[in-house]
Every structure is written in C-alpha cells, then in structure tokens.
Amino acid sequence: MKTYAEMTAELEKLAAHNERLVGGLRSARAQIVELKSDLERVGDPPNSYATFLRRAEGTTIDVLHNGRRLRVATAASLDLDALHPGAELRLNEALAAVEAVPPGDAGNVVPVVESLADSRVLVAVAPDDTRVLRRAGELAEEALHPGDHVLVDLKAQLVMERIDRAEITDLVLEQVPDVSFEEIGGLGEQIEAIRDAVELPFLQQDLYRTYGLRPPQGVLLYGPPGCGKTMIAKAVAHELVLRSAEVRGVSVAEALENSAFLNVKGPELLNKYVGETERSIRLVFERAREKAAADHPVVIFFDEMEALFRTRGTGLSSDVETTIVPQLLAEIDGVEGLDNVIVIGASNREDMIDPAILRPGRLDVKIRVRRPNQRAGREILGLYLDDAVPMRESREALLDVAVREIYDEGPDSAFVRLEFSDGTHETLHFRDFVSGATLRNITDRAKKLAVKDQLSTGSVGLTSQHLIDAITAEFVENEDMPSAAHPEDWARISGTPGGSRRRVEAVVPLQGRSRAADASFEEDQR
C-alpha cells in the first residue's frame, strides 16, 4: 500500500504533465487560428484603387476606376467631408469605397498655359495637344502662372501638384555676392557713375518723384575683357543690399536673405526648340518680380550680353535673336512693371548688341570700363600686394618697379604694329593691352616665384626681381596672340582717333619682350 508521501509526489507529477498538455493544446490552437487567418487572407479577393472625383447623392461618390467613371457606395467609416478631388480610395470586392489612402506621387509633368477663372487649368501635354484639367483639392487656392510645371493625372483629368523645377535655378545665381567697391581698384569714375544710376534712384525714391525723374531700367557696362565689368555688377548688388538695410532699418542678414542677384548664364539659356529660350527669359524676369514684390532690390545681370541679344537680321547666326531680342524688350518696358529690379548687362562687343536694347528707356546708362592707366594700375596692384604679403623691400618701391616695367614705352615693350590702308602705321605697346586680370595674374606669378625662392634658399618675402620676372613671363606668354587675330578686331582695340576711317591692313607682332628675354638668357649662359 502506497504511502501518503508517494501519492503526493505522483499527483504533482501528473499535474505537471497535465500543464504541459494544456500548453501544447494552446500552442496548437494558436497555430490553427493563425493558419486559418492566413488562409482567409489568401483567399480574399483583391482590392482595387480608384481616384475620387466628386461627391454624389447621399453616401455615394463618383470615382475613376481603371479608366472608367463609376458611382460607388462608401463604408460608414469613410469621412466623405475630408475627401477632395484627386484623393486615392481603396475599394473592396464589391467596389465600395472603404478607405482613403495616400495619393500617388508620380505622373506626367506638363507646363501651364493659362489658369482659367473657374479653377480649371489649360496645360500643354504635347506641342499639338492642349487640354483643360481641373485642379485637385490641394491646388484650389494656389496660384498657377503660365510656364509653371505641374504634375497631372491625365486619366482623371486632374492637376495634382505644382512642381518646382530646377531649370531656372540652374541658369541663375540667386545669392547676393560678397564683393564690395573697396575690392575694385582703378575704376573710381565708373563706380561713381553706376552708383548714381542704380543706388540713388532706389534709396531716394521720394526725391526722384518730386523732380519727376524715372529710375533707369538698365545699365550697360562695356569695354575690353578682364577690366572689372563683372566685379562692378556684383559689387552693385552687394552695396545695394547694404544701403537698403540702412534705409529700412533692418539687419543686413535679413536684407541679404530677401534680395537677389540673378546672374544669368546667357549661353545656357539658348535652346534648340523654338520658344524655349524666350520662355526661360520670361521665367527669369518672373523670378525677379517675385523677389522684388516686397520692396527688396533685385539685380538681373547678363554677362557676355552679345551672346544672346545680337543685332537682328545680320545673318551672323541662326537668327534666333529675331525672337529673343523682342522678348527681352517686352520684359524691360512691357505692361508689367519692373519696380525694384535693375538690369545690368556686360559686353566687350557692344557693337554686336541690337540697337533697340541700347536706346534710352531700356539700357539707359552706358558706362565704358577702360583699360587701367598708370595710376589705376598702381591702385590695382596695391590691392593684391597689400601689407599681408611678405616683402623684402618696401611696398611702395615694389609698386614703383612694377608700374615702371608694365607701362614702359621703350623698344622692348613694343607689342604690335598696325599697318593702315592709307600707308601709315602705329606701334602699340604692352601697356595698351593691360587689364585688371593681367595685373592680378602678374602678382600671382610673382608670389609663386617668391614661394619657390623661399623653398630653395630660405629667403622670405617678395622682391622687385620676382615682379620683373613675372611681368616678362606674362608678356612673353601673350606675344603670339595677335598673329591669329583679324585685323578689323585690332582696329577696335587700338582706339586711335580716326580708326573707323583707316582700315587696318595688317597686324605685325613685334615680340620685343621675348627678344630681350632671349638676349638676357644668352648673357646669363655666357
């Protein structure tokens, strides 16, 4: 007969076994339920999706499903008041709308032709296919302008979203450059003229109205390449923002954020498709008007202006300028104002720009940027040879040596001889072709020579010999340029009185500096 203790142990053992059985049954039941739900889910008919068009009677709605317009019932859980045209809906097997889902973010991108008064939009799907579409609910209050790009659902005939394309952003530089007038040397007269033309009308608007003056619509900076035209335009934008901040009593950071300098990359505006270049010009001016709407100054800068706006009818190109030039004229003095917008053009071939652009009322102010003379050249050299540059000699002595070498009129500085049709000739020296870019390149060469000298000998600082060697290297490097130039171009460059009456027959390179350099080299070898 079993004892009480034995019976108790056996009972506990059986109880543990029973718990394991219960756990196994529960696990099996859970697996059966999961398999059953999977079987039901796999066996469910597929759901389809539709685009909401409009609310119909009661709880029914009109949708677009697989290209067909249907009127379907809705589930009680669906909030009909929150639906707007273009919303995506999930339909059950009975084609009843049961759930709103996030709309799709893909489709066709087309340009807007016109916004109609009844919230419809005229878009150009293809060059020969223009359609009228309705706005989706999110676009009901958003302004759409001709040329804007929108995402459309052509099957549902809806405009879904406005797309900000980077095409104009790629063509313009919007941030205001950090260039001041103090960084420009030798152009004090030109800077004063452009400040009178640009800053004064903007900052003294009341006085201009009192005297019945209208601010100029545009400024043309013209002259030889490398003489500071682009730097002046950048400085104008920067200084205009600073003066505007002072007048309005706002911080410079706020003024810089709201102002813009639209540096238009002219050649990139050209497009082989008819009308695309004109559209790009129109979008540039629209961007400027948007920026200037809050009384903030905006500068539109066309560098190398002759690349876009050549004289019409010359036959020198594909004659695309016959439509591009009128587009610019329409933007400058058309029915839409250009308040707080100033157009600045720069060109070294102003003779190629269409005269209609240069007449008063369009580019009113024309400022010639000349090559630097001795005084201006010394000022420019002083900007690049400031006190921060290590020097073994006094700064003033170095500047005297550089100016004397650059503007020398001796036989070694002769550059070219122009032979005219009347039998006369004229000798031009290197100083006649010096530009601000040339002077900067000379100082950079001298600094590199000083660096090499310090590495080899340990002597620190710039010397006059470094400057002389740099000037000689710069002139020798450019001596062969005239041989490939057309004589008529040198007639313009010479700028001599009567140049238009005397035709240049030949340009003879003299190469005085290279001969002097070769003689010096041979002397060193001996």
C-alpha positions in Angstrom: 0.0 0.0 0.0 1.4 3.5 -1.1 2.3 5.9 1.5 0.9 9.4 1.6 4.2 10.9 0.5 4.4 8.7 -2.5 0.8 9.5 -3.6 1.6 13.2 -3.2 4.6 13.0 -5.4 2.8 11.1 -8.1 0.0 13.6 -8.0 2.4 16.5 -8.5 4.0 14.6 -11.4 0.6 14.1 -13.1 -0.3 17.8 -12.5 2.9 18.9 -14.3 2.2 16.6 -17.1 -1.3 18.0 -17.4 0.1 21.5 -17.6 2.4 20.6 -20.4 -0.5 19.1 -22.3 -2.6 22.2 -21.8 0.3 24.4 -23.0 0.7 22.2 -26.1 -3.0 22.4 -26.8 -3.0 26.2 -26.5 0.0 26.4 -28.8 -1.7 24.2 -31.3 -4.9 26.2 -31.1 -2.9 29.5 -31.8 -1.2 27.9 -34.8 -4.6 26.7 -36.1 -6.1 30.2 -35.7 -3.1 31.8 -37.4 -3.2 29.3 -40.3 -6.9 29.9 -40.6 -6.5 33.7 -40.8 -3.7 33.3 -43.3 -6.0 31.0 -45.4 -8.8 33.5 -45.2 -6.4 36.4 -46.1 -5.0 34.5 -49.1 -8.5 33.6 -50.2 -9.8 37.2 -50.0 -10.5 38.7 -53.4 -8.0 41.5 -54.4 -8.8 45.1 -53.6 -8.6 47.8 -56.3 -8.0 51.5 -56.1 -9.8 54.5 -57.6 -9.4 58.3 -57.8 -12.1 60.4 -56.1 -13.8 62.8 -58.5 -16.8 64.3 -56.7 -19.4 63.6 -54.1 -22.8 62.4 -55.5 -26.1 61.9 -53.7 -26.2 60.7 -50.1 -23.3 58.4 -49.4 -22.3 57.7 -53.0 -19.4 59.2 -54.8 -18.0 59.4 -58.3 -14.6 57.8 -58.9 -12.3 56.9 -61.7 -11.6 53.2 -61.7 -9.5 51.6 -64.4 -10.2 54.4 -66.8 -14.0 54.2 -66.2 -16.1 56.6 -64.2 -18.2 54.8 -61.6 -20.6 55.8 -58.9 -19.9 53.6 -55.9 -21.2 53.2 -52.3 -19.0 54.1 -49.3 -18.3 52.5 -46.0 -19.7 54.2 -42.9 -16.2 54.7 -41.5 -15.2 56.8 -44.6 -15.2 60.6 -43.9 -16.8 62.0 -47.0 -16.3 65.6 -45.9 -12.5 65.1 -45.8 -12.3 63.9 -49.4 -11.1 66.2 -52.2 -10.7 65.6 -55.9 -7.7 63.6 -56.7 -7.8 61.6 -53.4 -7.0 57.9 -53.6 -9.6 55.3 -52.3 -9.4 51.6 -51.7 -12.3 49.6 -53.0 -13.5 46.2 -51.7 -14.6 43.2 -53.8 -18.0 44.8 -54.2 -16.3 48.1 -55.5 -17.4 50.0 -52.4 -15.0 52.7 -51.1 -13.8 51.6 -47.7 -10.6 53.6 -47.0 -8.7 56.7 -48.1 -5.0 56.0 -48.8 -2.1 58.4 -49.5 -2.2 59.6 -53.2 0.4 58.6 -55.7 3.4 60.9 -56.3 4.1 60.0 -59.9 2.6 61.0 -63.2 3.1 63.4 -66.1 4.8 66.8 -65.7 3.5 69.4 -68.1 3.7 73.2 -68.4 0.8 75.5 -67.6 -0.5 77.6 -70.5 -3.2 79.5 -68.7 -5.2 79.5 -65.4 -8.9 79.7 -66.2 -11.3 81.7 -64.0 -13.3 78.6 -62.8 -10.3 76.9 -61.2 -9.6 74.9 -64.3 -6.1 74.9 -65.9 -5.1 74.9 -69.5 -1.9 72.8 -69.9 0.2 71.7 -72.9 0.5 68.0 -72.9 2.4 68.0 -76.2 3.2 70.6 -78.8 0.0 69.9 -80.6 -2.1 68.7 -77.6 -3.5 71.3 -75.2 -6.0 70.2 -72.5 -8.3 71.7 -69.9 -7.9 70.0 -66.5 -9.5 70.5 -63.1 -7.4 71.3 -60.0 -7.1 68.8 -57.2 -8.3 70.0 -53.9 -4.8 70.9 -52.5 -4.3 73.2 -55.5 -7.6 75.0 -55.2 -6.0 78.1 -53.6 -2.5 78.0 -55.1 -1.7 80.5 -57.8 -0.5 78.9 -61.1 1.2 81.1 -63.7 2.0 80.4 -67.3 5.2 78.4 -67.6 4.8 76.7 -64.2 5.2 72.9 -64.3 2.5 70.7 -62.7 2.0 67.0 -62.0 -1.2 65.8 -63.7 -3.3 62.6 -63.9 -4.4 62.6 -67.5 -6.8 59.8 -66.9 -8.6 61.5 -64.1 -8.1 64.9 -65.9 -6.8 66.5 -62.7 -3.8 68.8 -61.9 -2.4 67.1 -58.8 0.7 69.2 -57.7 2.9 72.1 -58.6 6.4 71.0 -59.4 9.3 73.4 -58.7 11.7 72.6 -61.5 15.4 73.5 -61.2 15.8 74.7 -64.8 15.9 78.4 -63.9 17.8 77.7 -60.7 20.5 76.1 -62.8 20.7 79.1 -65.1 20.9 81.8 -62.5 22.9 82.5 -59.3 20.5 84.0 -56.8 22.6 84.7 -53.7 24.0 88.2 -53.4 27.8 88.2 -54.0 30.1 89.3 -51.2 32.0 91.8 -53.3 32.4 95.5 -52.2 33.5 98.5 -54.1 36.6 98.7 -51.9 37.8 95.5 -53.6 37.8 97.1 -57.0 40.8 99.3 -58.0 41.3 101.8 -60.7 37.6 102.3 -61.5 36.5 105.1 -59.3 34.9 107.1 -62.0 32.9 104.1 -63.3 31.8 103.1 -59.8 30.6 106.6 -59.1 28.6 106.6 -62.3 26.9 103.3 -61.7 26.1 104.2 -58.0 24.4 107.4 -59.3 22.5 105.2 -61.8 21.5 102.4 -59.5 21.7 103.2 -55.8 20.5 106.8 -55.9 17.1 106.1 -57.6 16.4 103.2 -55.2 17.4 105.0 -52.0 16.0 108.4 -52.9 12.7 107.4 -54.4 10.8 110.4 -52.9 13.2 112.9 -54.3 13.0 111.3 -57.7 9.2 111.5 -57.6 9.5 115.2 -56.6 11.6 116.0 -59.6 9.6 113.8 -61.9 12.6 111.6 -62.6 12.2 107.9 -63.5 14.9 105.5 -62.4 16.9 103.9 -65.3 15.7 100.5 -66.4 19.1 99.1 -67.1 22.9 99.7 -67.3 25.4 98.5 -69.9 29.0 98.0 -68.8 31.2 97.7 -71.9 34.9 97.6 -72.6 37.8 95.2 -73.0 37.7 91.8 -71.3 39.3 91.5 -67.8 38.8 95.1 -66.8 36.2 94.6 -64.0 32.8 94.7 -65.5 31.5 91.6 -63.8 33.1 92.7 -60.4 31.3 96.0 -60.7 27.9 94.3 -61.2 28.5 92.0 -58.2 29.5 95.0 -56.0 26.4 96.9 -57.1 24.2 94.1 -55.9 26.1 93.8 -52.6 26.2 97.6 -51.9 22.6 98.0 -52.9 21.6 95.5 -50.2 23.6 97.2 -47.6 22.2 100.7 -48.4 18.7 99.2 -48.5 19.2 97.7 -45.0 20.2 101.1 -43.6 17.3 102.9 -45.1 14.7 100.3 -43.9 16.3 99.8 -40.5 16.6 96.0 -40.9 19.5 93.8 -40.3 22.0 93.0 -43.1 21.3 89.3 -42.8 17.6 89.9 -43.4 18.2 92.1 -46.3 20.6 89.6 -47.9 18.0 86.8 -47.4 15.3 88.7 -49.2 17.4 90.3 -52.0 18.7 88.6 -55.1 21.4 88.8 -57.7 20.3 86.9 -60.8 23.5 86.2 -62.7 22.1 84.8 -65.9 24.3 82.3 -67.7 23.4 83.6 -71.2 24.7 80.8 -73.4 22.9 78.2 -71.3 19.6 80.0 -72.0 19.8 79.1 -75.6 17.7 76.1 -76.6 17.3 74.4 -79.9 13.5 74.2 -79.5 11.5 77.2 -80.8 10.2 79.3 -77.9 12.1 77.7 -75.1 14.8 80.4 -74.9 12.1 83.1 -74.8 10.3 81.1 -72.1 13.5 81.0 -70.0 13.9 84.7 -70.3 10.3 85.2 -69.2 10.8 83.0 -66.2 14.0 84.9 -65.1 12.0 88.1 -65.1 9.1 86.5 -63.3 11.5 85.3 -60.6 12.9 88.8 -60.3 9.4 90.3 -60.0 8.5 87.8 -57.2 11.7 88.7 -55.3 11.1 92.4 -55.7 7.5 92.3 -54.7 8.3 93.0 -51.1 10.3 96.2 -51.9 13.7 94.4 -51.9 16.3 95.2 -54.6 16.9 92.6 -57.3 19.7 92.8 -59.9 19.5 90.8 -63.2 23.0 90.5 -64.6 23.5 89.4 -68.2 27.2 88.7 -68.7 28.5 88.5 -72.3 25.3 90.1 -73.4 26.1 89.9 -77.1 25.8 86.1 -76.9 22.0 86.4 -76.5 21.0 89.7 -77.9 22.8 90.2 -81.2 21.7 92.7 -83.8 18.7 91.3 -85.7 19.0 90.5 -89.4 22.8 90.3 -89.6 22.8 86.7 -90.7 25.8 86.0 -88.4 24.0 83.3 -86.6 20.8 81.2 -86.9 18.8 84.4 -86.4 17.3 83.2 -83.1 17.8 86.8 -81.9 14.8 87.8 -84.1 12.5 86.4 -81.3 14.9 86.6 -78.3 15.5 90.3 -78.5 11.8 91.2 -78.7 11.2 89.0 -75.6 13.8 91.0 -73.6 12.3 94.3 -74.8 8.9 93.2 -73.8 10.1 92.3 -70.3 12.0 95.5 -69.8 9.4 98.0 -70.9 6.2 95.9 -71.3 3.0 96.3 -69.5 4.3 94.6 -66.4 6.4 96.9 -64.3 10.0 96.2 -63.1 9.8 98.0 -59.8 12.9 97.5 -57.6 14.5 95.5 -60.5 17.6 96.7 -62.3 19.0 95.1 -65.4 22.8 95.2 -65.8 24.5 93.9 -69.0 28.2 93.5 -69.6 29.9 93.1 -73.0 33.2 93.5 -74.7 31.5 93.6 -78.1 28.9 96.3 -77.6 28.8 96.8 -81.4 27.1 93.4 -81.8 24.2 94.2 -79.4 20.9 95.1 -81.0 20.4 98.9 -81.0 16.8 98.6 -79.8 18.2 97.3 -76.5 20.6 100.1 -76.1 18.2 103.0 -76.7 17.2 105.3 -73.8 14.4 103.8 -71.8 15.9 100.3 -71.8 19.5 100.2 -71.0 19.6 103.9 -70.3 23.1 104.2 -68.8 26.1 103.1 -70.7 29.4 103.1 -68.8 32.7 102.4 -70.6 35.2 100.4 -68.5 38.6 101.4 -69.8 41.9 99.7 -69.5 43.8 100.9 -66.4 46.3 103.6 -66.9 49.4 104.0 -64.7 47.5 105.5 -61.7 44.7 102.9 -61.9 47.3 100.1 -62.5 49.2 101.1 -59.4 45.9 101.1 -57.4 45.0 97.6 -58.6 48.5 96.2 -57.9 48.2 97.7 -54.4 45.1 95.6 -53.7 47.0 92.4 -54.4 50.3 93.4 -52.9 48.9 94.5 -49.5 50.7 94.6 -46.2 49.7 90.9 -45.6 52.2 89.8 -48.3 55.7 89.1 -47.0 58.1 91.5 -48.8 61.9 92.0 -48.6 61.6 95.6 -50.0 59.2 98.4 -49.2 55.8 98.1 -50.6 56.0 101.5 -52.4 59.3 100.6 -54.0 57.8 97.3 -55.3 54.8 99.1 -56.7 57.1 101.7 -58.4 59.1 98.9 -60.1 56.0 97.1 -61.3 54.3 100.2 -62.7 57.5 101.2 -64.4 58.0 97.8 -66.0 54.4 97.4 -67.1 53.9 100.8 -68.6 57.3 101.2 -70.2 57.3 102.8 -73.6 60.8 101.6 -74.7 61.5 99.4 -77.7 61.5 96.2 -75.6 57.8 96.9 -74.7 56.6 97.1 -78.3 53.8 94.6 -78.9 52.3 95.0 -82.4 52.5 97.4 -85.3 49.2 98.3 -87.0 49.6 99.0 -90.7 46.7 101.1 -92.1 45.2 101.3 -95.6 46.4 104.9 -96.0 50.1 103.8 -95.7 50.5 104.9 -92.1 51.3 102.7 -89.2 51.1 102.8 -85.4 53.0 100.9 -82.8 51.1 99.6 -79.7 53.0 98.7 -76.5 52.1 96.1 -73.9 50.7 98.8 -71.7 47.9 99.4 -74.3 46.6 95.9 -73.6 46.9 95.7 -69.8 43.8 94.8 -67.9 42.9 94.2 -64.3 43.0 90.5 -64.9 46.5 90.9 -66.3 47.7 92.8 -63.3 46.3 90.2 -60.9 47.9 87.4 -62.9 51.3 89.2 -62.7 51.1 89.5 -58.9 50.1 85.8 -58.7 53.1 84.9 -60.8 55.4 87.0 -58.6 54.0 85.4 -55.4 54.6 81.9 -56.8 58.2 82.8 -57.7 58.7 84.1 -54.1 57.3 80.8 -52.7 59.7 78.8 -54.9 62.6 81.1 -53.8 61.8 80.6 -50.2 61.6 76.8 -50.6 65.0 76.7 -52.3 67.0 79.4 -50.5 65.0 80.0 -47.3 64.7 83.8 -48.1 61.3 85.0 -47.1 59.5 87.8 -49.0 58.7 89.2 -52.4 61.4 91.2 -54.3 61.4 93.5 -57.2 63.2 90.8 -59.3 60.2 88.5 -58.7 57.9 91.2 -60.1 60.2 91.9 -63.1 60.4 88.1 -64.0 56.6 87.8 -63.6 55.9 90.8 -65.9 58.3 89.4 -68.5 56.7 85.9 -68.4 53.2 87.4 -68.7 54.1 89.5 -71.7 56.1 86.8 -73.5 53.2 84.3 -72.9 50.8 86.6 -74.8 53.1 87.8 -77.6 51.8 85.3 -80.2 48.1 86.2 -79.7 48.0 89.0 -82.4 49.0 86.6 -85.2 45.7 84.7 -85.0 43.5 87.8 -84.8 41.5 89.5 -87.5 42.9 93.0 -88.4 39.5 94.6 -88.1 39.3 93.5 -84.4 42.6 95.3 -83.8 41.2 98.4 -85.3 38.6 98.4 -82.5 41.2 97.6 -79.8 43.6 100.3 -80.8 41.1 103.0 -80.2 43.0 105.5 -82.2 41.3 108.7 -83.5 40.0 108.1 -87.0 40.2 104.3 -86.5 36.9 103.9 -88.3 38.2 105.9 -91.3 41.5 104.0 -91.5 41.2 100.3 -92.2 43.8 98.0 -90.7 45.6 96.1 -93.4 47.9 94.0 -91.3 48.9 93.3 -87.7 52.7 92.7 -87.3 53.7 91.1 -83.9 56.9 92.8 -82.7 57.8 90.5 -79.8 60.2 92.9 -78.1 60.0 91.3 -74.7 60.8 87.8 -75.9 63.9 89.0 -77.8 65.0 90.9 -74.7 64.4 87.8 -72.6 66.3 85.6 -75.0 69.3 88.0 -75.0 69.2 88.1 -71.2 69.2 84.3 -71.2 72.2 84.1 -73.6 74.1 86.6 -71.5 73.5 84.5 -68.4 74.7 81.4 -70.2 77.9 83.2 -71.3 
